[in-house]
Amino acid sequence: MKQQPTKVAVLFSGRGSNLKTLAEHMAQANVPAELTLALSNRPKAGGLDYCARQGIAHQAIDHKLFESRESFDAELDATLRAAKIELVCCAGFMRLLSAGFVEAWRDRIINIHPSLLPKYKGLHTHARAIEAGDSVHGCSVHYMRPEMDEGPVIVQKQVPIMPEDTPDTLAERVLQQEHIAYPEALDAVLKKMASPA
């Protein structure tokens, strides 16, 4: 019996470059997943235009319309469950999710972060790596936990830091690795979900 594809949602806040990478990956016949829903917390996020052009089901839930983090997360949770989502991929989703939401989706929500975790949680990772005099930097895909940028790492990719690097040039090279790391991590998670415990 052919395995039913895992229903995946991608959460994003911006232009959606990792969203695009994941969408293209899931469109391949040999990947047992379908991009069921793309969700943004910003109604003007560029990634929504990409979804419209590609015919991907998409929705914006504007976090500014909610009184609290919890009420936004409750709406997000209800939307994901209504679409029967089985796995959530955060791809440049610039919102901290509440502990209750993350625990409700434990081991079914993954995130990409532009550093070699556990180094440089939070923002401005490229500038911090350069300032620290590091020789390598990179990205991590990890299972999400309630604490920011915590959780078991699934895939990491490294890039060397060059003497002439600026945060922008370094970010560009790390982003290229993100586009390799996230599909790899998705495949690993899908495989784990498919195997009986």
KEKE-3310 file (N, C-alpha, C; in steps of 0.2 Angstrom, whole numbers, plus 5000, padded with zeros to 4 digits):
npx = (5004:5003:5011:5003:5005:5013:5005:5011:5014:5021:5028:5031:5038:5043:5051:5051:5061:5066:5054:5051:5061:5058:5045:5048:5055:5046:5037:5043:5042:5047:5046:5038:5028:5017:5015:5003:4998:5003:5008:5008:5013:5012:5003:5008:5019:5032:5032:5019:5015:5022:5016:5003:5006:5011:5000:4999:4990:4987:4989:4987:4989:4987:4997:4996:4983:4979:4976:4985:5000:4996:4983:4985:4992:4983:4974:4982:4985:4972:4970:4980:4976:4963:4967:4972:4985:5001:5015:5025:5034:5045:5050:5060:5051:5046:5042:5041:5035:5022:5025:5015:5009:5021:5023:5012:5014:5025:5039:5034:5036:5047:5062:5072:5088:5100:5114:5127:5120:5123:5127:5125:5111:5095:5095:5104:5115:5125:5134:5138:5145:5156:5161:5165:5176:5176:5180:5172:5155:5137:5122:5107:5095:5082:5072:5059:5058:5051:5060:5069:5076:5081:5082:5083:5096:5094:5100:5115:5124:5140:5149:5165:5171:5177:5191:5187:5174:5157:5143:5132:5138:5141:5129:5123:5130:5127:5114:5113:5117:5107:5097:5100:5101:5088:5079:5085:5084:5070:5068:5074:5066:5053:5056:5058:5046:5038:5043:5039:5038)
npy = (4994:5011:5024:5037:5054:5065:5078:5094:5110:5126:5139:5157:5173:5182:5185:5172:5162:5150:5144:5142:5134:5122:5120:5116:5105:5096:5095:5085:5069:5058:5062:5060:5069:5083:5100:5107:5119:5136:5148:5165:5177:5190:5200:5206:5199:5194:5180:5176:5180:5172:5160:5162:5163:5150:5142:5137:5133:5146:5158:5172:5177:5190:5195:5206:5209:5203:5201:5195:5185:5172:5171:5173:5162:5152:5154:5151:5137:5132:5134:5126:5113:5112:5111:5098:5096:5088:5090:5104:5117:5129:5143:5155:5162:5175:5175:5172:5158:5152:5143:5133:5131:5126:5114:5107:5103:5096:5088:5088:5100:5109:5120:5132:5139:5153:5149:5139:5130:5125:5139:5157:5160:5168:5184:5193:5184:5183:5194:5193:5181:5185:5195:5188:5182:5170:5155:5147:5146:5145:5135:5128:5115:5111:5102:5110:5118:5125:5135:5148:5144:5132:5114:5097:5095:5092:5093:5101:5114:5120:5135:5143:5157:5171:5183:5195:5195:5202:5205:5204:5197:5185:5181:5178:5167:5158:5156:5150:5137:5134:5131:5119:5112:5112:5104:5092:5089:5089:5077:5068:5069:5065:5052:5047:5049:5040:5028:5014:5017)
npz = (5000:4996:5004:5012:5008:5019:5027:5026:5034:5030:5039:5038:5037:5028:5012:5009:5004:5009:5010:4997:4992:5000:4995:4982:4984:4990:4979:4971:4965:4973:4986:5001:5005:5006:5002:5011:5016:5017:5028:5034:5046:5042:5032:5021:5017:5005:5001:5000:4988:4980:4983:4978:4964:4962:4965:4978:4993:5004:5017:5027:5044:5053:5066:5073:5075:5086:5103:5112:5113:5115:5110:5097:5094:5097:5086:5076:5078:5077:5064:5058:5062:5057:5043:5044:5047:5048:5050:5054:5047:5051:5043:5042:5051:5060:5073:5091:5097:5108:5123:5126:5113:5106:5113:5111:5098:5098:5093:5080:5074:5066:5064:5056:5058:5057:5062:5069:5080:5097:5097:5096:5097:5093:5086:5073:5070:5060:5061:5074:5074:5066:5073:5084:5080:5074:5064:5056:5051:5050:5047:5056:5056:5067:5079:5087:5103:5118:5123:5115:5100:5104:5106:5098:5086:5069:5056:5051:5042:5037:5033:5028:5037:5029:5029:5023:5025:5027:5037:5028:5016:5022:5026:5014:5009:5019:5018:5005:5010:5019:5010:5006:5017:5023:5015:5017:5030:5031:5024:5033:5044:5040:5037:5049:5055:5048:5051:5062:5079)
capx = (5000:5007:5011:4999:5010:5013:5003:5015:5013:5027:5026:5036:5037:5046:5051:5050:5066:5066:5047:5051:5065:5054:5039:5050:5057:5040:5034:5046:5037:5049:5046:5032:5025:5014:5014:4996:4997:5009:5005:5012:5010:5013:4999:5012:5025:5033:5031:5012:5014:5025:5011:4998:5008:5012:4994:4999:4986:4991:4984:4990:4986:4991:4998:4995:4976:4978:4978:4991:5004:4992:4977:4987:4994:4977:4971:4987:4984:4966:4970:4984:4972:4958:4970:4974:4993:5005:5021:5025:5041:5046:5056:5060:5045:5049:5038:5042:5028:5021:5027:5009:5009:5026:5022:5006:5016:5031:5042:5031:5037:5055:5064:5079:5091:5106:5120:5128:5118:5120:5130:5121:5103:5092:5096:5111:5120:5131:5138:5140:5150:5162:5164:5169:5182:5175:5183:5166:5148:5132:5114:5105:5088:5081:5066:5058:5056:5048:5065:5071:5082:5083:5079:5088:5098:5093:5105:5119:5129:5145:5153:5170:5171:5182:5193:5184:5166:5153:5137:5128:5141:5141:5122:5121:5133:5124:5107:5114:5117:5100:5093:5102:5100:5081:5076:5088:5081:5063:5068:5075:5060:5048:5058:5057:5038:5035:5045:5036:5042)
capy = (5000:5017:5028:5044:5059:5069:5085:5099:5117:5130:5146:5161:5180:5187:5184:5165:5159:5143:5141:5140:5128:5117:5118:5113:5098:5092:5093:5079:5062:5053:5065:5058:5075:5088:5107:5108:5126:5141:5153:5170:5182:5197:5200:5209:5195:5192:5173:5175:5181:5166:5154:5163:5161:5143:5138:5134:5136:5151:5162:5177:5178:5195:5194:5213:5209:5198:5205:5192:5179:5165:5171:5172:5155:5148:5154:5147:5130:5130:5134:5120:5107:5112:5108:5091:5097:5083:5093:5111:5119:5136:5145:5163:5164:5179:5176:5167:5154:5151:5136:5129:5129:5122:5108:5104:5101:5093:5083:5089:5107:5110:5127:5133:5145:5154:5148:5132:5130:5130:5146:5162:5160:5174:5188:5196:5179:5183:5199:5190:5176:5189:5199:5184:5180:5163:5153:5144:5148:5140:5135:5122:5114:5108:5101:5116:5117:5131:5140:5150:5141:5126:5108:5093:5097:5087:5094:5107:5115:5125:5139:5146:5164:5174:5189:5201:5195:5207:5201:5202:5192:5179:5179:5175:5160:5153:5155:5144:5131:5133:5128:5112:5109:5111:5098:5086:5089:5087:5070:5064:5069:5061:5045:5045:5049:5034:5021:5013:5018)
capz = (5000:4995:5010:5011:5009:5026:5026:5029:5033:5031:5042:5036:5038:5023:5005:5008:5000:5011:5008:4990:4992:5003:4990:4976:4986:4991:4973:4968:4966:4978:4993:5003:5009:5002:5005:5011:5018:5019:5033:5036:5051:5039:5026:5015:5015:4998:5000:4999:4981:4977:4984:4973:4958:4961:4967:4984:4998:5008:5022:5032:5050:5055:5073:5076:5076:5092:5110:5115:5109:5116:5106:5090:5093:5097:5079:5071:5080:5075:5057:5056:5063:5052:5037:5046:5046:5052:5052:5054:5046:5052:5038:5043:5054:5065:5079:5096:5098:5116:5126:5125:5106:5104:5116:5107:5091:5100:5088:5074:5072:5065:5063:5053:5062:5054:5066:5071:5087:5101:5096:5093:5097:5092:5080:5071:5070:5056:5064:5080:5072:5063:5079:5089:5076:5072:5057:5053:5053:5046:5049:5059:5057:5073:5082:5091:5110:5120:5123:5109:5096:5107:5103:5095:5079:5064:5051:5051:5037:5038:5028:5031:5037:5026:5032:5020:5025:5031:5039:5022:5012:5025:5026:5008:5009:5024:5015:5000:5014:5021:5005:5005:5024:5025:5012:5020:5037:5030:5023:5039:5049:5036:5037:5056:5056:5044:5054:5068:5085)
cpx = (5004:5006:5007:5005:5008:5011:5007:5013:5020:5024:5032:5033:5039:5045:5050:5055:5067:5059:5048:5055:5061:5048:5042:5053:5051:5036:5037:5042:5040:5049:5039:5029:5022:5013:5007:4994:5003:5005:5010:5009:5010:5009:5003:5018:5026:5031:5024:5011:5017:5020:5006:5000:5009:5005:4995:4994:4989:4986:4989:4986:4990:4991:4996:4987:4974:4980:4984:4994:4999:4986:4979:4989:4988:4974:4975:4986:4978:4966:4974:4980:4966:4960:4973:4982:4996:5012:5022:5033:5041:5052:5056:5054:5047:5045:5040:5035:5028:5023:5021:5008:5014:5026:5017:5008:5023:5033:5039:5031:5045:5056:5071:5082:5098:5112:5121:5126:5122:5123:5125:5114:5101:5094:5103:5116:5126:5136:5141:5146:5157:5165:5168:5175:5182:5178:5177:5160:5143:5125:5113:5097:5087:5074:5065:5056:5054:5054:5067:5077:5085:5080:5084:5089:5097:5099:5109:5123:5134:5147:5159:5169:5177:5184:5189:5176:5163:5147:5132:5131:5140:5134:5120:5124:5129:5117:5107:5114:5111:5096:5094:5100:5092:5078:5079:5085:5074:5063:5069:5069:5054:5049:5057:5050:5035:5037:5042:5040:5044)
cpy = (5006:5021:5035:5049:5063:5076:5090:5106:5121:5137:5151:5168:5185:5185:5176:5161:5151:5140:5138:5134:5121:5115:5114:5106:5094:5091:5087:5073:5058:5056:5064:5063:5080:5095:5108:5115:5130:5146:5158:5174:5189:5197:5203:5205:5193:5185:5172:5176:5175:5160:5155:5161:5153:5138:5134:5137:5140:5155:5166:5178:5183:5196:5201:5213:5205:5202:5202:5187:5173:5165:5170:5165:5150:5148:5150:5140:5128:5129:5128:5114:5107:5109:5101:5091:5092:5086:5100:5113:5126:5138:5152:5165:5168:5181:5170:5164:5152:5144:5131:5126:5124:5115:5104:5101:5098:5087:5083:5096:5107:5118:5127:5140:5146:5155:5141:5132:5124:5137:5150:5161:5167:5178:5190:5190:5180:5188:5197:5185:5180:5192:5194:5181:5172:5161:5150:5147:5144:5141:5128:5121:5109:5107:5107:5114:5124:5136:5142:5147:5135:5120:5104:5095:5091:5087:5101:5108:5121:5129:5142:5154:5167:5181:5195:5201:5200:5202:5199:5197:5185:5176:5175:5168:5155:5152:5150:5137:5129:5129:5121:5108:5107:5105:5092:5084:5086:5079:5066:5064:5065:5054:5043:5045:5043:5028:5020:5014:5012)
cpz = (5000:5001:5008:5012:5016:5024:5030:5028:5034:5034:5040:5037:5033:5016:5004:5004:5003:5010:5001:4989:4995:4998:4984:4978:4987:4984:4969:4970:4972:4985:4996:5008:5004:5006:5005:5012:5019:5023:5035:5041:5048:5033:5020:5013:5008:4997:4998:4991:4977:4977:4979:4966:4957:4963:4973:4989:5003:5012:5026:5038:5054:5063:5076:5077:5082:5098:5113:5111:5109:5111:5099:5089:5093:5090:5075:5072:5077:5067:5054:5057:5059:5045:5038:5045:5051:5054:5050:5053:5046:5048:5038:5046:5060:5071:5084:5097:5106:5117:5125:5118:5104:5107:5113:5101:5092:5095:5081:5071:5072:5063:5060:5056:5059:5058:5067:5079:5090:5101:5093:5092:5096:5086:5079:5072:5066:5059:5070:5079:5070:5069:5084:5086:5075:5065:5053:5056:5049:5048:5052:5058:5063:5075:5087:5098:5112:5121:5116:5106:5100:5104:5099:5088:5075:5058:5052:5045:5039:5032:5032:5032:5034:5029:5029:5021:5029:5033:5033:5017:5015:5025:5020:5007:5013:5021:5009:5004:5017:5016:5003:5012:5025:5022:5015:5026:5036:5029:5029:5044:5046:5037:5044:5058:5053:5047:5061:5074:5089)
residu = (MET:LYS:GLN:GLN:PRO:THR:LYS:VAL:ALA:VAL:LEU:PHE:SER:GLY:ARG:GLY:SER:ASN:LEU:LYS:THR:LEU:ALA:GLU:HIS:MET:ALA:GLN:ALA:ASN:VAL:PRO:ALA:GLU:LEU:THR:LEU:ALA:LEU:SER:ASN:ARG:PRO:LYS:ALA:GLY:GLY:LEU:ASP:TYR:CYS:ALA:ARG:GLN:GLY:ILE:ALA:HIS:GLN:ALA:ILE:ASP:HIS:LYS:LEU:PHE:GLU:SER:ARG:GLU:SER:PHE:ASP:ALA:GLU:LEU:ASP:ALA:THR:LEU:ARG:ALA:ALA:LYS:ILE:GLU:LEU:VAL:CYS:CYS:ALA:GLY:PHE:MET:ARG:LEU:LEU:SER:ALA:GLY:PHE:VAL:GLU:ALA:TRP:ARG:ASP:ARG:ILE:ILE:ASN:ILE:HIS:PRO:SER:LEU:LEU:PRO:LYS:TYR:LYS:GLY:LEU:HIS:THR:HIS:ALA:ARG:ALA:ILE:GLU:ALA:GLY:ASP:SER:VAL:HIS:GLY:CYS:SER:VAL:HIS:TYR:MET:ARG:PRO:GLU:MET:ASP:GLU:GLY:PRO:VAL:ILE:VAL:GLN:LYS:GLN:VAL:PRO:ILE:MET:PRO:GLU:ASP:THR:PRO:ASP:THR:LEU:ALA:GLU:ARG:VAL:LEU:GLN:GLN:GLU:HIS:ILE:ALA:TYR:PRO:GLU:ALA:LEU:ASP:ALA:VAL:LEU:LYS:LYS:MET:ALA:SER:PRO:ALA)
# end
